[in-house]
């Protein structure tokens, strides 16, 4: 658990545009590869107004993962 002073030493930015099919796997791979190297990281998601369910998937993931 992080302290109230959240220092993210590594930030990853993802642009979302019709990626609903690949988002869960992308998230899994990011976490699997970032956690061993840097435990304090942030995943920043940018919505490009895609017309699929990408943003709903991101919302569900953010509820269970504080890095999103």
PDB file with SEQRES, HELIX, SHEET and CRYST1 records, atoms N, CA, C and O in Angstrom:
SEQRES   1 A   68  UNK UNK UNK UNK UNK UNK UNK UNK UNK UNK UNK UNK UNK          
SEQRES   2 A   68  UNK UNK UNK UNK UNK UNK UNK UNK UNK UNK UNK UNK UNK          
SEQRES   3 A   68  UNK UNK UNK UNK UNK UNK UNK UNK UNK UNK UNK UNK UNK          
SEQRES   4 A   68  UNK UNK UNK UNK UNK UNK UNK UNK UNK UNK UNK UNK UNK          
SEQRES   5 A   68  UNK UNK UNK UNK UNK UNK UNK UNK UNK UNK UNK UNK UNK          
SEQRES   6 A   68  UNK UNK UNK                                                  
HELIX    1 AA1 UNK A   23  UNK A   34  1                                  12    
HELIX    2 AA2 UNK A   54  UNK A   64  1                                  11    
SHEET    1 AA1 2 UNK A  10  UNK A  16  0                                        
SHEET    2 AA1 2 UNK A  41  UNK A  47  1                                        
CRYST1    1.000    1.000    1.000  90.00  90.00  90.00 P 1           1          
ATOM      1  N   UNK A   1       0.841  -1.182   0.000  1.00  0.00           N  
ATOM      2  CA  UNK A   1       0.000   0.000   0.000  1.00  0.00           C  
ATOM      3  C   UNK A   1       0.886   1.244   0.000  1.00  0.00           C  
ATOM      4  O   UNK A   1       1.887   1.304   0.714  1.00  0.00           O  
ATOM      5  N   UNK A   2       0.521   2.202  -0.779  1.00  0.00           N  
ATOM      6  CA  UNK A   2       1.291   3.430  -0.888  1.00  0.00           C  
ATOM      7  C   UNK A   2       0.975   4.389   0.243  1.00  0.00           C  
ATOM      8  O   UNK A   2      -0.099   4.347   0.843  1.00  0.00           O  
ATOM      9  N   UNK A   3       1.927   5.244   0.513  1.00  0.00           N  
ATOM     10  CA  UNK A   3       1.672   6.305   1.482  1.00  0.00           C  
ATOM     11  C   UNK A   3       0.807   7.376   0.820  1.00  0.00           C  
ATOM     12  O   UNK A   3       0.490   7.287  -0.366  1.00  0.00           O  
ATOM     13  N   UNK A   4       0.433   8.384   1.598  1.00  0.00           N  
ATOM     14  CA  UNK A   4      -0.386   9.451   1.030  1.00  0.00           C  
ATOM     15  C   UNK A   4       0.402  10.276   0.024  1.00  0.00           C  
ATOM     16  O   UNK A   4      -0.184  11.009  -0.772  1.00  0.00           O  
ATOM     17  N   UNK A   5       1.726  10.162   0.054  1.00  0.00           N  
ATOM     18  CA  UNK A   5       2.571  10.848  -0.922  1.00  0.00           C  
ATOM     19  C   UNK A   5       2.873   9.859  -2.045  1.00  0.00           C  
ATOM     20  O   UNK A   5       3.823   9.082  -1.955  1.00  0.00           O  
ATOM     21  N   UNK A   6       2.068   9.891  -3.094  1.00  0.00           N  
ATOM     22  CA  UNK A   6       2.226   8.954  -4.205  1.00  0.00           C  
ATOM     23  C   UNK A   6       3.268   9.474  -5.179  1.00  0.00           C  
ATOM     24  O   UNK A   6       3.029  10.442  -5.900  1.00  0.00           O  
ATOM     25  N   UNK A   7       4.390   8.847  -5.194  1.00  0.00           N  
ATOM     26  CA  UNK A   7       5.450   9.211  -6.124  1.00  0.00           C  
ATOM     27  C   UNK A   7       5.541   8.141  -7.200  1.00  0.00           C  
ATOM     28  O   UNK A   7       5.999   7.027  -6.945  1.00  0.00           O  
ATOM     29  N   UNK A   8       5.113   8.480  -8.375  1.00  0.00           N  
ATOM     30  CA  UNK A   8       5.204   7.536  -9.478  1.00  0.00           C  
ATOM     31  C   UNK A   8       6.513   7.798 -10.194  1.00  0.00           C  
ATOM     32  O   UNK A   8       6.733   8.883 -10.731  1.00  0.00           O  
ATOM     33  N   UNK A   9       7.366   6.812 -10.199  1.00  0.00           N  
ATOM     34  CA  UNK A   9       8.652   6.963 -10.842  1.00  0.00           C  
ATOM     35  C   UNK A   9       8.599   6.560 -12.305  1.00  0.00           C  
ATOM     36  O   UNK A   9       9.531   6.817 -13.066  1.00  0.00           O  
ATOM     37  N   UNK A  10       7.507   5.929 -12.689  1.00  0.00           N  
ATOM     38  CA  UNK A  10       7.365   5.494 -14.072  1.00  0.00           C  
ATOM     39  C   UNK A  10       5.918   5.671 -14.486  1.00  0.00           C  
ATOM     40  O   UNK A  10       5.017   5.169 -13.814  1.00  0.00           O  
ATOM     41  N   UNK A  11       5.682   6.369 -15.571  1.00  0.00           N  
ATOM     42  CA  UNK A  11       4.340   6.588 -16.102  1.00  0.00           C  
ATOM     43  C   UNK A  11       4.244   5.997 -17.502  1.00  0.00           C  
ATOM     44  O   UNK A  11       5.156   6.145 -18.316  1.00  0.00           O  
ATOM     45  N   UNK A  12       3.136   5.332 -17.769  1.00  0.00           N  
ATOM     46  CA  UNK A  12       2.866   4.785 -19.084  1.00  0.00           C  
ATOM     47  C   UNK A  12       1.589   5.420 -19.610  1.00  0.00           C  
ATOM     48  O   UNK A  12       0.566   5.417 -18.925  1.00  0.00           O  
ATOM     49  N   UNK A  13       1.638   5.959 -20.805  1.00  0.00           N  
ATOM     50  CA  UNK A  13       0.456   6.567 -21.412  1.00  0.00           C  
ATOM     51  C   UNK A  13      -0.040   5.683 -22.545  1.00  0.00           C  
ATOM     52  O   UNK A  13       0.738   5.229 -23.385  1.00  0.00           O  
ATOM     53  N   UNK A  14      -1.349   5.447 -22.555  1.00  0.00           N  
ATOM     54  CA  UNK A  14      -1.970   4.605 -23.573  1.00  0.00           C  
ATOM     55  C   UNK A  14      -3.080   5.404 -24.241  1.00  0.00           C  
ATOM     56  O   UNK A  14      -3.954   5.950 -23.568  1.00  0.00           O  
ATOM     57  N   UNK A  15      -3.042   5.467 -25.540  1.00  0.00           N  
ATOM     58  CA  UNK A  15      -4.109   6.089 -26.301  1.00  0.00           C  
ATOM     59  C   UNK A  15      -5.114   5.004 -26.682  1.00  0.00           C  
ATOM     60  O   UNK A  15      -4.742   3.981 -27.258  1.00  0.00           O  
ATOM     61  N   UNK A  16      -6.385   5.229 -26.361  1.00  0.00           N  
ATOM     62  CA  UNK A  16      -7.421   4.223 -26.589  1.00  0.00           C  
ATOM     63  C   UNK A  16      -8.251   4.620 -27.802  1.00  0.00           C  
ATOM     64  O   UNK A  16      -8.891   5.672 -27.814  1.00  0.00           O  
ATOM     65  N   UNK A  17      -8.234   3.784 -28.802  1.00  0.00           N  
ATOM     66  CA  UNK A  17      -9.025   4.017 -30.005  1.00  0.00           C  
ATOM     67  C   UNK A  17      -9.398   2.657 -30.592  1.00  0.00           C  
ATOM     68  O   UNK A  17      -8.599   2.029 -31.286  1.00  0.00           O  
ATOM     69  N   UNK A  18     -10.605   2.218 -30.310  1.00  0.00           N  
ATOM     70  CA  UNK A  18     -11.099   0.912 -30.764  1.00  0.00           C  
ATOM     71  C   UNK A  18     -10.154  -0.230 -30.337  1.00  0.00           C  
ATOM     72  O   UNK A  18      -9.685  -1.017 -31.160  1.00  0.00           O  
ATOM     73  N   UNK A  19      -9.897  -0.287 -29.037  1.00  0.00           N  
ATOM     74  CA  UNK A  19      -8.966  -1.292 -28.506  1.00  0.00           C  
ATOM     75  C   UNK A  19      -9.607  -2.210 -27.479  1.00  0.00           C  
ATOM     76  O   UNK A  19      -8.895  -2.864 -26.717  1.00  0.00           O  
ATOM     77  N   UNK A  20     -10.924  -2.275 -27.438  1.00  0.00           N  
ATOM     78  CA  UNK A  20     -11.584  -3.046 -26.394  1.00  0.00           C  
ATOM     79  C   UNK A  20     -11.146  -4.514 -26.383  1.00  0.00           C  
ATOM     80  O   UNK A  20     -11.087  -5.121 -25.314  1.00  0.00           O  
ATOM     81  N   UNK A  21     -10.845  -5.083 -27.516  1.00  0.00           N  
ATOM     82  CA  UNK A  21     -10.455  -6.493 -27.568  1.00  0.00           C  
ATOM     83  C   UNK A  21      -9.056  -6.739 -27.006  1.00  0.00           C  
ATOM     84  O   UNK A  21      -8.764  -7.841 -26.543  1.00  0.00           O  
ATOM     85  N   UNK A  22      -8.197  -5.732 -27.041  1.00  0.00           N  
ATOM     86  CA  UNK A  22      -6.810  -5.925 -26.619  1.00  0.00           C  
ATOM     87  C   UNK A  22      -6.470  -5.291 -25.265  1.00  0.00           C  
ATOM     88  O   UNK A  22      -5.394  -5.548 -24.724  1.00  0.00           O  
ATOM     89  N   UNK A  23      -7.365  -4.472 -24.714  1.00  0.00           N  
ATOM     90  CA  UNK A  23      -7.060  -3.780 -23.455  1.00  0.00           C  
ATOM     91  C   UNK A  23      -6.742  -4.704 -22.281  1.00  0.00           C  
ATOM     92  O   UNK A  23      -5.754  -4.462 -21.588  1.00  0.00           O  
ATOM     93  N   UNK A  24      -7.520  -5.737 -22.026  1.00  0.00           N  
ATOM     94  CA  UNK A  24      -7.183  -6.603 -20.881  1.00  0.00           C  
ATOM     95  C   UNK A  24      -5.784  -7.219 -20.998  1.00  0.00           C  
ATOM     96  O   UNK A  24      -5.051  -7.273 -20.011  1.00  0.00           O  
ATOM     97  N   UNK A  25      -5.416  -7.675 -22.174  1.00  0.00           N  
ATOM     98  CA  UNK A  25      -4.085  -8.268 -22.352  1.00  0.00           C  
ATOM     99  C   UNK A  25      -2.992  -7.207 -22.260  1.00  0.00           C  
ATOM    100  O   UNK A  25      -1.929  -7.471 -21.699  1.00  0.00           O  
ATOM    101  N   UNK A  26      -3.229  -6.033 -22.792  1.00  0.00           N  
ATOM    102  CA  UNK A  26      -2.257  -4.946 -22.678  1.00  0.00           C  
ATOM    103  C   UNK A  26      -2.023  -4.603 -21.212  1.00  0.00           C  
ATOM    104  O   UNK A  26      -0.879  -4.446 -20.786  1.00  0.00           O  
ATOM    105  N   UNK A  27      -3.096  -4.487 -20.442  1.00  0.00           N  
ATOM    106  CA  UNK A  27      -2.965  -4.190 -19.016  1.00  0.00           C  
ATOM    107  C   UNK A  27      -2.185  -5.291 -18.302  1.00  0.00           C  
ATOM    108  O   UNK A  27      -1.289  -5.003 -17.510  1.00  0.00           O  
ATOM    109  N   UNK A  28      -2.518  -6.537 -18.577  1.00  0.00           N  
ATOM    110  CA  UNK A  28      -1.831  -7.662 -17.939  1.00  0.00           C  
ATOM    111  C   UNK A  28      -0.337  -7.622 -18.225  1.00  0.00           C  
ATOM    112  O   UNK A  28       0.477  -7.812 -17.321  1.00  0.00           O  
ATOM    113  N   UNK A  29       0.024  -7.375 -19.478  1.00  0.00           N  
ATOM    114  CA  UNK A  29       1.442  -7.339 -19.852  1.00  0.00           C  
ATOM    115  C   UNK A  29       2.169  -6.153 -19.241  1.00  0.00           C  
ATOM    116  O   UNK A  29       3.307  -6.281 -18.790  1.00  0.00           O  
ATOM    117  N   UNK A  30       1.512  -4.999 -19.226  1.00  0.00           N  
ATOM    118  CA  UNK A  30       2.140  -3.826 -18.608  1.00  0.00           C  
ATOM    119  C   UNK A  30       2.457  -4.086 -17.140  1.00  0.00           C  
ATOM    120  O   UNK A  30       3.579  -3.855 -16.690  1.00  0.00           O  
ATOM    121  N   UNK A  31       1.468  -4.565 -16.401  1.00  0.00           N  
ATOM    122  CA  UNK A  31       1.661  -4.819 -14.975  1.00  0.00           C  
ATOM    123  C   UNK A  31       2.728  -5.888 -14.762  1.00  0.00           C  
ATOM    124  O   UNK A  31       3.602  -5.732 -13.909  1.00  0.00           O  
ATOM    125  N   UNK A  32       2.662  -6.960 -15.523  1.00  0.00           N  
ATOM    126  CA  UNK A  32       3.631  -8.049 -15.366  1.00  0.00           C  
ATOM    127  C   UNK A  32       5.063  -7.594 -15.621  1.00  0.00           C  
ATOM    128  O   UNK A  32       5.996  -8.101 -14.999  1.00  0.00           O  
ATOM    129  N   UNK A  33       5.238  -6.643 -16.528  1.00  0.00           N  
ATOM    130  CA  UNK A  33       6.590  -6.190 -16.862  1.00  0.00           C  
ATOM    131  C   UNK A  33       7.053  -5.000 -16.033  1.00  0.00           C  
ATOM    132  O   UNK A  33       8.253  -4.837 -15.810  1.00  0.00           O  
ATOM    133  N   UNK A  34       6.130  -4.173 -15.576  1.00  0.00           N  
ATOM    134  CA  UNK A  34       6.528  -2.994 -14.799  1.00  0.00           C  
ATOM    135  C   UNK A  34       6.754  -3.304 -13.324  1.00  0.00           C  
ATOM    136  O   UNK A  34       7.707  -2.798 -12.731  1.00  0.00           O  
ATOM    137  N   UNK A  35       5.907  -4.114 -12.728  1.00  0.00           N  
ATOM    138  CA  UNK A  35       6.015  -4.384 -11.288  1.00  0.00           C  
ATOM    139  C   UNK A  35       7.382  -4.895 -10.845  1.00  0.00           C  
ATOM    140  O   UNK A  35       7.888  -4.424  -9.826  1.00  0.00           O  
ATOM    141  N   UNK A  36       8.003  -5.827 -11.551  1.00  0.00           N  
ATOM    142  CA  UNK A  36       9.311  -6.303 -11.096  1.00  0.00           C  
ATOM    143  C   UNK A  36      10.412  -5.235 -11.167  1.00  0.00           C  
ATOM    144  O   UNK A  36      11.378  -5.279 -10.406  1.00  0.00           O  
ATOM    145  N   UNK A  37      10.257  -4.283 -12.083  1.00  0.00           N  
ATOM    146  CA  UNK A  37      11.278  -3.252 -12.292  1.00  0.00           C  
ATOM    147  C   UNK A  37      11.042  -2.050 -11.392  1.00  0.00           C  
ATOM    148  O   UNK A  37      11.974  -1.533 -10.777  1.00  0.00           O  
ATOM    149  N   UNK A  38       9.794  -1.607 -11.317  1.00  0.00           N  
ATOM    150  CA  UNK A  38       9.450  -0.394 -10.566  1.00  0.00           C  
ATOM    151  C   UNK A  38       8.072  -0.575  -9.926  1.00  0.00           C  
ATOM    152  O   UNK A  38       7.065  -0.569 -10.634  1.00  0.00           O  
ATOM    153  N   UNK A  39       8.009  -0.736  -8.605  1.00  0.00           N  
ATOM    154  CA  UNK A  39       6.725  -0.976  -7.964  1.00  0.00           C  
ATOM    155  C   UNK A  39       5.790   0.242  -7.967  1.00  0.00           C  
ATOM    156  O   UNK A  39       4.581   0.087  -7.788  1.00  0.00           O  
ATOM    157  N   UNK A  40       6.325   1.431  -8.164  1.00  0.00           N  
ATOM    158  CA  UNK A  40       5.505   2.642  -8.182  1.00  0.00           C  
ATOM    159  C   UNK A  40       5.404   3.163  -9.605  1.00  0.00           C  
ATOM    160  O   UNK A  40       6.260   3.911 -10.077  1.00  0.00           O  
ATOM    161  N   UNK A  41       4.355   2.758 -10.266  1.00  0.00           N  
ATOM    162  CA  UNK A  41       4.127   3.202 -11.643  1.00  0.00           C  
ATOM    163  C   UNK A  41       2.673   3.611 -11.794  1.00  0.00           C  
ATOM    164  O   UNK A  41       1.834   3.294 -10.952  1.00  0.00           O  
ATOM    165  N   UNK A  42       2.393   4.304 -12.854  1.00  0.00           N  
ATOM    166  CA  UNK A  42       1.062   4.809 -13.126  1.00  0.00           C  
ATOM    167  C   UNK A  42       0.730   4.491 -14.575  1.00  0.00           C  
ATOM    168  O   UNK A  42       1.585   4.620 -15.451  1.00  0.00           O  
ATOM    169  N   UNK A  43      -0.499   4.077 -14.832  1.00  0.00           N  
ATOM    170  CA  UNK A  43      -0.965   3.845 -16.192  1.00  0.00           C  
ATOM    171  C   UNK A  43      -1.971   4.941 -16.507  1.00  0.00           C  
ATOM    172  O   UNK A  43      -3.034   5.010 -15.891  1.00  0.00           O  
ATOM    173  N   UNK A  44      -1.639   5.786 -17.455  1.00  0.00           N  
ATOM    174  CA  UNK A  44      -2.492   6.902 -17.845  1.00  0.00           C  
ATOM    175  C   UNK A  44      -3.172   6.544 -19.154  1.00  0.00           C  
ATOM    176  O   UNK A  44      -2.506   6.228 -20.140  1.00  0.00           O  
ATOM    177  N   UNK A  45      -4.493   6.591 -19.163  1.00  0.00           N  
ATOM    178  CA  UNK A  45      -5.261   6.196 -20.342  1.00  0.00           C  
ATOM    179  C   UNK A  45      -5.913   7.435 -20.939  1.00  0.00           C  
ATOM    180  O   UNK A  45      -6.573   8.205 -20.240  1.00  0.00           O  
ATOM    181  N   UNK A  46      -5.718   7.614 -22.236  1.00  0.00           N  
ATOM    182  CA  UNK A  46      -6.268   8.757 -22.957  1.00  0.00           C  
ATOM    183  C   UNK A  46      -7.327   8.252 -23.916  1.00  0.00           C  
ATOM    184  O   UNK A  46      -7.052   7.421 -24.781  1.00  0.00           O  
ATOM    185  N   UNK A  47      -8.530   8.756 -23.757  1.00  0.00           N  
ATOM    186  CA  UNK A  47      -9.631   8.322 -24.626  1.00  0.00           C  
ATOM    187  C   UNK A  47      -9.635   9.151 -25.908  1.00  0.00           C  
ATOM    188  O   UNK A  47      -9.631  10.381 -25.862  1.00  0.00           O  
ATOM    189  N   UNK A  48      -9.643   8.473 -27.039  1.00  0.00           N  
ATOM    190  CA  UNK A  48      -9.695   9.123 -28.341  1.00  0.00           C  
ATOM    191  C   UNK A  48     -11.103   9.070 -28.928  1.00  0.00           C  
ATOM    192  O   UNK A  48     -11.276   9.088 -30.146  1.00  0.00           O  
ATOM    193  N   UNK A  49     -12.098   9.006 -28.063  1.00  0.00           N  
ATOM    194  CA  UNK A  49     -13.506   8.980 -28.476  1.00  0.00           C  
ATOM    195  C   UNK A  49     -13.817   7.835 -29.420  1.00  0.00           C  
ATOM    196  O   UNK A  49     -14.509   8.001 -30.425  1.00  0.00           O  
ATOM    197  N   UNK A  50     -13.297   6.681 -29.078  1.00  0.00           N  
ATOM    198  CA  UNK A  50     -13.589   5.488 -29.858  1.00  0.00           C  
ATOM    199  C   UNK A  50     -15.065   5.129 -29.698  1.00  0.00           C  
ATOM    200  O   UNK A  50     -15.685   5.455 -28.686  1.00  0.00           O  
ATOM    201  N   UNK A  51     -15.610   4.469 -30.686  1.00  0.00           N  
ATOM    202  CA  UNK A  51     -17.030   4.112 -30.655  1.00  0.00           C  
ATOM    203  C   UNK A  51     -17.259   2.670 -30.194  1.00  0.00           C  
ATOM    204  O   UNK A  51     -18.274   2.062 -30.531  1.00  0.00           O  
ATOM    205  N   UNK A  52     -16.316   2.128 -29.426  1.00  0.00           N  
ATOM    206  CA  UNK A  52     -16.493   0.785 -28.888  1.00  0.00           C  
ATOM    207  C   UNK A  52     -16.615   0.870 -27.362  1.00  0.00           C  
ATOM    208  O   UNK A  52     -16.862   1.949 -26.823  1.00  0.00           O  
ATOM    209  N   UNK A  53     -16.447  -0.240 -26.673  1.00  0.00           N  
ATOM    210  CA  UNK A  53     -16.602  -0.277 -25.214  1.00  0.00           C  
ATOM    211  C   UNK A  53     -15.280  -0.160 -24.464  1.00  0.00           C  
ATOM    212  O   UNK A  53     -15.183  -0.585 -23.313  1.00  0.00           O  
ATOM    213  N   UNK A  54     -14.269   0.408 -25.099  1.00  0.00           N  
ATOM    214  CA  UNK A  54     -12.958   0.533 -24.463  1.00  0.00           C  
ATOM    215  C   UNK A  54     -13.033   1.266 -23.132  1.00  0.00           C  
ATOM    216  O   UNK A  54     -12.440   0.820 -22.150  1.00  0.00           O  
ATOM    217  N   UNK A  55     -13.745   2.372 -23.084  1.00  0.00           N  
ATOM    218  CA  UNK A  55     -13.769   3.177 -21.867  1.00  0.00           C  
ATOM    219  C   UNK A  55     -14.461   2.433 -20.724  1.00  0.00           C  
ATOM    220  O   UNK A  55     -14.061   2.597 -19.572  1.00  0.00           O  
ATOM    221  N   UNK A  56     -15.476   1.627 -21.000  1.00  0.00           N  
ATOM    222  CA  UNK A  56     -16.126   0.830 -19.959  1.00  0.00           C  
ATOM    223  C   UNK A  56     -15.151  -0.203 -19.405  1.00  0.00           C  
ATOM    224  O   UNK A  56     -15.132  -0.454 -18.200  1.00  0.00           O  
ATOM    225  N   UNK A  57     -14.347  -0.798 -20.270  1.00  0.00           N  
ATOM    226  CA  UNK A  57     -13.345  -1.772 -19.828  1.00  0.00           C  
ATOM    227  C   UNK A  57     -12.316  -1.088 -18.936  1.00  0.00           C  
ATOM    228  O   UNK A  57     -11.921  -1.640 -17.909  1.00  0.00           O  
ATOM    229  N   UNK A  58     -11.882   0.099 -19.318  1.00  0.00           N  
ATOM    230  CA  UNK A  58     -10.918   0.853 -18.521  1.00  0.00           C  
ATOM    231  C   UNK A  58     -11.517   1.190 -17.155  1.00  0.00           C  
ATOM    232  O   UNK A  58     -10.843   1.065 -16.133  1.00  0.00           O  
ATOM    233  N   UNK A  59     -12.775   1.615 -17.138  1.00  0.00           N  
ATOM    234  CA  UNK A  59     -13.430   1.932 -15.874  1.00  0.00           C  
ATOM    235  C   UNK A  59     -13.486   0.751 -14.927  1.00  0.00           C  
ATOM    236  O   UNK A  59     -13.236   0.902 -13.731  1.00  0.00           O  
ATOM    237  N   UNK A  60     -13.809  -0.415 -15.444  1.00  0.00           N  
ATOM    238  CA  UNK A  60     -13.850  -1.624 -14.617  1.00  0.00           C  
ATOM    239  C   UNK A  60     -12.461  -1.967 -14.097  1.00  0.00           C  
ATOM    240  O   UNK A  60     -12.307  -2.359 -12.941  1.00  0.00           O  
ATOM    241  N   UNK A  61     -11.449  -1.820 -14.952  1.00  0.00           N  
ATOM    242  CA  UNK A  61     -10.076  -2.128 -14.537  1.00  0.00           C  
ATOM    243  C   UNK A  61      -9.603  -1.149 -13.462  1.00  0.00           C  
ATOM    244  O   UNK A  61      -8.920  -1.541 -12.515  1.00  0.00           O  
ATOM    245  N   UNK A  62      -9.967   0.116 -13.611  1.00  0.00           N  
ATOM    246  CA  UNK A  62      -9.558   1.139 -12.637  1.00  0.00           C  
ATOM    247  C   UNK A  62     -10.172   0.874 -11.255  1.00  0.00           C  
ATOM    248  O   UNK A  62      -9.578   1.229 -10.237  1.00  0.00           O  
ATOM    249  N   UNK A  63     -11.336   0.264 -11.216  1.00  0.00           N  
ATOM    250  CA  UNK A  63     -11.963  -0.052  -9.925  1.00  0.00           C  
ATOM    251  C   UNK A  63     -11.155  -1.093  -9.155  1.00  0.00           C  
ATOM    252  O   UNK A  63     -11.159  -1.092  -7.924  1.00  0.00           O  
ATOM    253  N   UNK A  64     -10.470  -1.971  -9.865  1.00  0.00           N  
ATOM    254  CA  UNK A  64      -9.730  -3.049  -9.187  1.00  0.00           C  
ATOM    255  C   UNK A  64      -8.220  -2.841  -9.186  1.00  0.00           C  
ATOM    256  O   UNK A  64      -7.495  -3.603  -8.546  1.00  0.00           O  
ATOM    257  N   UNK A  65      -7.736  -1.823  -9.889  1.00  0.00           N  
ATOM    258  CA  UNK A  65      -6.291  -1.601  -9.992  1.00  0.00           C  
ATOM    259  C   UNK A  65      -5.994  -0.122  -9.812  1.00  0.00           C  
ATOM    260  O   UNK A  65      -6.349   0.694 -10.663  1.00  0.00           O  
ATOM    261  N   UNK A  66      -5.350   0.226  -8.714  1.00  0.00           N  
ATOM    262  CA  UNK A  66      -5.089   1.643  -8.404  1.00  0.00           C  
ATOM    263  C   UNK A  66      -4.070   2.278  -9.328  1.00  0.00           C  
ATOM    264  O   UNK A  66      -3.931   3.501  -9.329  1.00  0.00           O  
ATOM    265  N   UNK A  67      -3.352   1.491 -10.115  1.00  0.00           N  
ATOM    266  CA  UNK A  67      -2.397   2.068 -11.061  1.00  0.00           C  
ATOM    267  C   UNK A  67      -3.056   2.631 -12.298  1.00  0.00           C  
ATOM    268  O   UNK A  67      -2.437   3.398 -13.035  1.00  0.00           O  
ATOM    269  N   UNK A  68      -4.308   2.262 -12.540  1.00  0.00           N  
ATOM    270  CA  UNK A  68      -5.015   2.754 -13.728  1.00  0.00           C  
ATOM    271  C   UNK A  68      -5.783   4.009 -13.350  1.00  0.00           C  
ATOM    272  O   UNK A  68      -6.455   4.600 -14.195  1.00  0.00           O  
TER     273      UNK A  68                                                      
END                                                                             
